[in-house]
Amino acid sequence: MLVLIASAAISIAGCGRQQAIAPGKQATASNVQSNAVKDSKAKGQAVTKTEAESSPNLELKQQDVTLNWMENGKVRMSARASEVKGNEVTKVGELIDFSGKLYENGKLVATLDAPKAVADTVNRIVTATGGVTLKSLERNTTVKAQWIKWYAKDQKVVGDGGVRIDSAMGTMQGAAFVADTGMKTITVKDSAKGL
């Protein structure tokens, strides 16, 4: 009788083994199944297709390249792009799917978005092309142009290729424009001559 009870106890302990669940987690079918897959792998047993399919397949993907343009310890521009190509000799970089934030005295004042931009770090000029949008965050002003150049040293922006400016004062159109980075003052021109 004792032998029968002992063998029954061993059989029940083997079949009814509980899976350890992390504190604070509820035991779910997926937790138990995941632990069963780990146990099978640890014991060197083959994992069946059903067990492998139920395990999560994680994939990590970096969405953007991020850049920070610093001068005298302050951010002048922070940018994101899907691709960056740089030349260490000329100190010029090409940014694809460009999205930049422009700063004056450490304060975010405008955003600049374009399909492509070229950053010349020697001359401190960023040239955005392909249909560009510049937005002043302080003035609720938006400028659209075919290309826009930001002169970091002079804290100014210029643009050409058919310019449209939407602001609280109304809408202006012209061939080109010149403004400070924060767009406190804007001049619209009938040509890009001299820009």
VEXSEZA-990973 format. One line per 4 residues: number of its first residue (from 1); their letters; for each residue x, y, z of N, C-alpha, C. Coordinates in steps of 0.2 Angstrom, whole numbers, plus 2048, in hexadecimal, padded with zeros to 3 digits. Last residue first. Layout:
REM VEXSEZA-990973
NUM	A	X Y Z X Y Z X Y Z; ... .
END
This chain:
REM VEXSEZA-990973
195	LGKA	869 9B4 6F7 868 9AF 6FD 86E 9AB 6FE; 86A 9BB 6EC 86D 9BD 6F1 86D 9B9 6F8; 85A 9B7 6E5 861 9BA 6E4 864 9BD 6EA; 84E 9B1 6E6 853 9AE 6EB 85A 9B2 6EA .
191	SDKV	840 9BC 6E5 846 9B8 6E2 84A 9B6 6E7; 837 9C3 6EC 835 9C1 6E6 83A 9BD 6E2; 836 9BF 6FE 839 9C2 6F8 836 9C0 6F1; 832 9C3 70E 831 9BF 709 833 9C3 702 .
187	TITK	839 9C2 71E 839 9C6 718 838 9C1 712; 835 9C2 72F 835 9BE 729 835 9C3 723; 839 9C1 740 839 9C5 73A 839 9C1 734; 838 9B5 748 835 9BC 74B 834 9C1 745 .
183	MGTD	83C 9A8 745 838 9AC 741 834 9B1 744; 847 9A2 74C 840 9A2 74F 83B 9A5 74B; 851 9A5 742 84F 99E 744 848 99E 747; 84C 9B3 737 850 9B0 73D 84D 9A9 73E .
179	AVFA	84A 9B1 725 847 9B2 72C 84D 9B0 731; 846 9B3 714 84B 9B4 719 848 9B5 720; 840 9AB 705 83F 9AF 70B 845 9AF 70F; 839 9AB 6F4 83E 9AA 6F9 83C 9AD 700 .
175	AGQM	82D 9AE 6EC 832 9A9 6EA 837 9A7 6EF; 81E 9AD 6F6 823 9B0 6F2 828 9AB 6EF; 810 9B0 700 813 9AC 6FB 818 9B0 6F8; 807 9B0 710 80B 9B3 70B 80F 9AE 706 .
171	TGMA	7F9 9B1 71A 7FD 9AC 715 801 9B1 710; 7F8 9B7 72A 7F5 9B5 724 7FA 9B1 720; 7FC 9B9 737 7FB 9BF 733 7F8 9BE 72C; 7FF 9AD 73C 7F9 9B0 73F 7F8 9B7 73B .
167	SDIR	804 9A5 72D 805 9A7 733 7FF 9AA 736; 80D 99C 720 806 99D 723 808 99F 72B; 815 99F 711 816 9A0 718 80E 9A1 71B; 81D 997 704 817 999 707 817 999 70E .
163	VGGD	828 999 6F6 827 999 6FD 820 99B 6FF; 831 993 6EA 82A 994 6EB 829 993 6F3; 83F 992 6ED 83B 98D 6E9 834 98D 6EA; 847 994 6FD 845 996 6F6 841 990 6F3 .
159	GVVK	84D 99C 70C 84A 997 708 848 999 701; 856 99D 71B 854 9A0 715 851 99A 711; 858 9A1 72C 856 99D 727 855 9A0 721; 865 9A5 739 860 9A7 734 85E 9A1 730 .
155	QDKA	870 9A5 742 869 9A4 744 864 9A7 740; 87D 9A5 73E 879 9AB 73D 872 9AB 740; 880 997 740 885 99D 743 881 9A3 743; 877 990 739 877 990 740 87B 995 743 .
151	YWKI	86C 993 72D 873 995 72F 874 995 736; 863 988 723 864 98B 72A 86B 98C 72B; 85A 989 714 861 988 718 860 98C 71F; 84E 980 70B 84F 985 710 856 983 713 .
147	WQAK	845 97D 6FC 84B 97C 700 84B 982 705; 837 97F 6F9 83B 97A 6F6 841 978 6FA; 82D 983 708 831 985 703 835 97F 6FF; 823 989 715 824 984 710 828 986 70A .
143	VTTN	821 98E 725 824 990 71F 825 989 71B; 816 993 732 818 98D 72E 81B 990 727; 814 999 742 815 99A 73B 818 994 738; 813 99A 750 80E 997 74D 80E 999 745 .
139	RELS	81D 9A0 758 819 9A4 754 813 9A1 750; 824 995 75E 822 99B 762 81D 99F 75E; 828 98C 754 824 98A 75A 821 990 75E; 827 98D 743 829 991 749 825 98E 74F .
135	KLTV	82C 981 737 827 983 73C 82A 987 742; 82F 97D 727 832 980 72D 82C 983 731; 830 970 71B 82C 974 71F 82F 976 726; 835 96E 70A 837 96F 711 831 972 715 .
131	GGTA	839 966 6FD 833 968 700 833 968 707; 847 963 6FB 842 95E 6F9 83B 960 6FB; 852 967 708 850 967 701 84A 962 700; 85C 970 713 857 96B 713 854 96C 70C .
127	TVIR	86C 973 719 868 974 713 863 96F 712; 874 97B 726 870 975 724 86C 977 71F; 884 980 72B 87E 981 726 87B 97B 725; 892 982 72F 88C 982 734 885 984 730 .
123	NVTD	89D 97F 728 89A 986 727 894 987 72C; 89F 973 72E 8A5 978 72E 8A2 97F 72D; 894 96B 72D 895 96D 733 89B 972 734; 887 96B 723 88E 96D 722 890 96F 729 .
119	AVAK	87B 95F 71F 87D 963 725 885 964 724; 86D 95E 715 874 95E 715 877 962 71B; 85E 954 714 862 95A 716 869 959 716; 84E 94F 70E 855 94F 70E 858 955 710 .
115	PADL	841 951 710 843 94B 70E 84A 94A 70E; 83E 95B 71F 840 95A 718 842 953 716; 83B 967 72C 83A 960 729 83B 960 722; 83E 96F 73B 840 96F 734 83F 968 731 .
111	TAVL	838 97A 748 839 973 745 83A 974 73D; 83D 986 754 83A 984 74E 83C 97D 74C; 842 988 761 83E 98D 75E 83B 98B 758; 848 983 771 845 981 76B 840 986 768 .
107	KGNE	856 98B 778 84F 98B 778 84C 988 771; 864 98E 777 861 988 77B 85A 987 77B; 864 999 76E 866 99A 775 863 994 77A; 859 991 764 85C 997 765 85E 998 76D .
103	YLKG	858 982 75A 858 985 761 85B 98C 760; 84E 977 751 853 97C 751 852 980 757; 84D 966 74C 84A 96B 751 850 970 752; 849 95D 73D 84D 960 742 84A 965 747 .
99	SFDI	849 94F 733 844 953 738 849 956 73D; 84B 947 724 84E 94B 729 848 94F 72D; 84D 93C 71A 847 93D 71E 849 941 725; 85F 93C 71C 859 93A 718 853 93A 71D .
95	LEGV	86D 946 71C 868 943 720 862 942 71C; 87E 947 71A 878 947 716 873 944 71A; 88B 952 720 887 94C 720 881 94D 71C; 89C 957 720 896 958 71D 892 951 71D .
91	KTVE	8AA 957 722 8A5 959 727 89E 95A 725; 8B3 953 719 8B0 959 717 8AC 95C 71D; 8B7 947 720 8BC 94C 71D 8B9 953 71C; 8AC 940 723 8B1 942 729 8B6 947 726 .
87	NGKV	89D 940 71E 8A4 940 71B 8A8 943 720; 88E 936 720 892 93B 721 899 93A 71E; 87D 933 71F 883 931 71C 888 937 71D; 86F 92C 727 874 931 727 87B 92F 724 .
83	ESAR	85E 929 727 865 927 725 869 92D 725; 853 92E 72D 853 927 72C 85A 924 72A; 856 93A 73A 856 938 733 855 931 733; 854 948 745 853 941 744 853 940 73C .
79	ASMR	85D 954 74F 85A 952 749 859 94A 749; 85F 963 757 85F 95C 758 85B 95A 752; 86A 971 758 865 96E 754 865 966 756; 870 977 763 86E 97B 75D 869 978 759 .
75	VKGN	873 975 774 870 972 76E 86E 977 769; 882 97B 77B 87A 97C 77A 878 978 774; 890 97B 77C 88C 978 781 884 978 781; 893 982 770 894 985 777 890 982 77C .
71	EMWN	888 978 767 88D 97E 767 88E 981 76E; 883 969 760 884 96D 766 889 972 764; 877 960 759 87C 965 757 87D 969 75D; 873 94F 759 873 955 75D 879 959 75B .
67	LTVD	869 942 751 86F 946 751 86E 94C 756; 864 932 74E 863 938 752 86A 93C 752; 85B 927 743 862 929 745 861 930 749; 84D 91D 747 850 923 744 858 923 747 .
63	QQKL	849 90F 74B 845 913 746 849 919 743; 84F 8FF 74D 851 907 74F 84D 90B 749; 847 8F1 753 849 8F5 74D 84A 8FD 74F; 847 8E1 758 849 8E8 75A 84A 8EB 754 .
59	ELNP	83C 8D4 75B 840 8D7 756 841 8DE 758; 837 8C4 762 838 8CC 763 83D 8CE 75D; 82C 8B9 763 831 8BB 75E 832 8C2 75E; 826 8AF 770 826 8B5 76D 82C 8B6 769 .
55	SSEA	81F 89E 76D 824 8A3 770 824 8A9 76D; 817 897 766 814 89B 76B 819 89F 76E; 81F 890 75D 81B 896 75A 818 89A 760; 825 887 766 829 88C 763 825 892 760 .
51	ETKT	81A 87F 769 81D 882 76E 822 888 76B; 818 87A 75C 812 87D 75F 815 882 765; 823 873 759 822 879 755 81C 87D 758; 82C 86E 768 828 86D 762 826 873 75F .
47	VAQG	83D 86C 76C 837 871 76D 832 870 767; 845 85F 773 843 862 76D 83D 866 76F; 84F 861 782 849 85E 77E 848 862 778; 858 866 78B 85A 864 785 855 860 780 .
43	KAKS	853 86C 796 854 865 797 857 862 790; 851 879 791 856 878 796 858 871 797; 846 877 788 84D 879 785 852 877 78A; 83C 874 792 83E 86F 78C 845 871 78A .
39	DKVA	83C 880 799 83E 87A 79C 840 875 797; 837 889 78F 83E 88A 792 840 884 795; 82B 883 78D 830 883 787 837 884 78A; 825 886 799 826 87F 797 82B 87E 791 .
35	NSQV	825 894 799 829 890 79E 82A 889 79C; 81B 895 78F 822 898 78E 827 895 793; 810 88F 796 813 88C 78F 81A 88F 78E; 80E 898 7A0 810 891 7A2 813 88E 79C .
31	NSAT	80B 8A4 799 811 8A3 79E 813 89C 79F; 800 8A0 792 806 8A2 78E 80C 8A1 793; 7F7 89E 79C 7F9 898 798 7FF 89A 794; 7FC 8A6 7AB 7F8 8A5 7A5 7FB 8A0 7A1 .
27	AQKG	7FD 8AC 7BB 7FF 8A6 7B7 7FA 8A5 7B1; 802 8BD 7BC 7FD 8B7 7BD 7FF 8B2 7B8; 80F 8C4 7C5 80C 8C2 7BF 807 8BD 7C0; 814 8C7 7D2 810 8CC 7CF 80D 8CA 7C8 .
23	PAIA	823 8BD 7CF 81E 8C0 7D3 81A 8C6 7D0; 822 8B1 7C1 825 8B7 7C4 820 8BA 7C9; 81F 8A0 7C4 81D 8A6 7C1 820 8AC 7C5; 824 890 7C1 825 896 7C5 823 89C 7C1 .
19	QQRG	817 883 7BF 81C 887 7BC 81D 88E 7C0; 816 874 7C8 814 87B 7C7 819 87E 7C3; 812 863 7C3 817 868 7C5 815 86F 7C3; 80A 858 7C2 807 85E 7C4 80C 863 7C6 .
15	CGAI	812 84D 7BF 80E 84F 7BA 80B 856 7BC; 81A 84B 7CA 81D 84C 7C3 819 84F 7BF; 811 849 7D4 816 84F 7D5 819 850 7CE; 80A 83E 7D0 807 844 7D1 80C 84A 7D1 .
11	SIAA	815 834 7D1 812 835 7CB 80E 83C 7CB; 818 835 7DF 81D 836 7DA 81A 838 7D3; 80B 830 7E4 80E 837 7E6 813 839 7E1; 80B 823 7DF 806 828 7DD 808 82F 7DE .
7	SAIL	816 81D 7E6 816 81E 7DE 811 823 7DC; 811 81E 7F3 817 822 7F1 817 823 7E9; 805 816 7F2 804 81D 7F4 80A 821 7F2; 80C 809 7EF 807 80C 7EA 805 814 7EC .
3	VLM	813 808 7FA 817 808 7F4 812 80B 7EF; 80A 806 804 80E 80C 804 812 80D 7FE; 804 7FA 800 800 800 800 804 806 800 .
END
